[in-house]
Structure formats: structure tokens, C-alpha cells
Amino acid sequence: MKLDKKYFGILVAFFMTLALDTTMTFTMTSINVGWNQSFFSSFLRSWIIGFIVAFPTSIIVIPLARRLASRLVLK
């Protein structure tokens, strides 16, 4: 099953957010909490909050970043 191409931008934002949020949350939770009993619950809580903030932000920022980058490179 494939989705209509109008969802391409949202899917790109979703997958980028998923990868970046997971990586950053894991790294920061490891640094701040360490490997202890509460690591997984701290990671999961932070990951959920981060994803809720990062996904809508990426939907807004990615098109702006593409426009800015296109102005900075030769055509």
C-alpha cells in the first residue's frame, strides 16, 4: 500500500523527527540520568514530550530550511 504523494512532506518530517528525537533523547537521558532503574521511564517520558514538540516544529521548519538552502546554492 502506498500513500498519495501529497503526504510526502509530512512523512519526511515524521521520519526525521523519529530518528533525531530518539537519538537526542537517548543521548541526553544517558548523560543526565545514567544507566539506572529509572532510565527507561525517564527516556520514554522525555521521548514522548520531545516528539510532541519536534514533529509540528519540523513540519514548519523543513520547508523554510529548503527555501533558505535553495537561495544559498547555485542553480
C-alpha positions, 0 to 999 in steps of 0.5 A: 500500500502506498500513500498519495504523494501529497503526504510526502512532506509530512512523512519526511518530517515524521521520519526525521523527527523519529530518528533525531528525537530518539537519538537526542533523547537517548543521548541526553537521558544517558548523560543526565540520568545514567544507566539506572532503574529509572532510565527507561521511564525517564527516556520514554517520558522525555521521548514522548514530550520531545516528539510532541514538540519536534514533529509540528516544529519540523513540519514548519521548519523543513520547508523554510530550511529548503527555501533558505538552502535553495537561495544559498546554492547555485542553480 
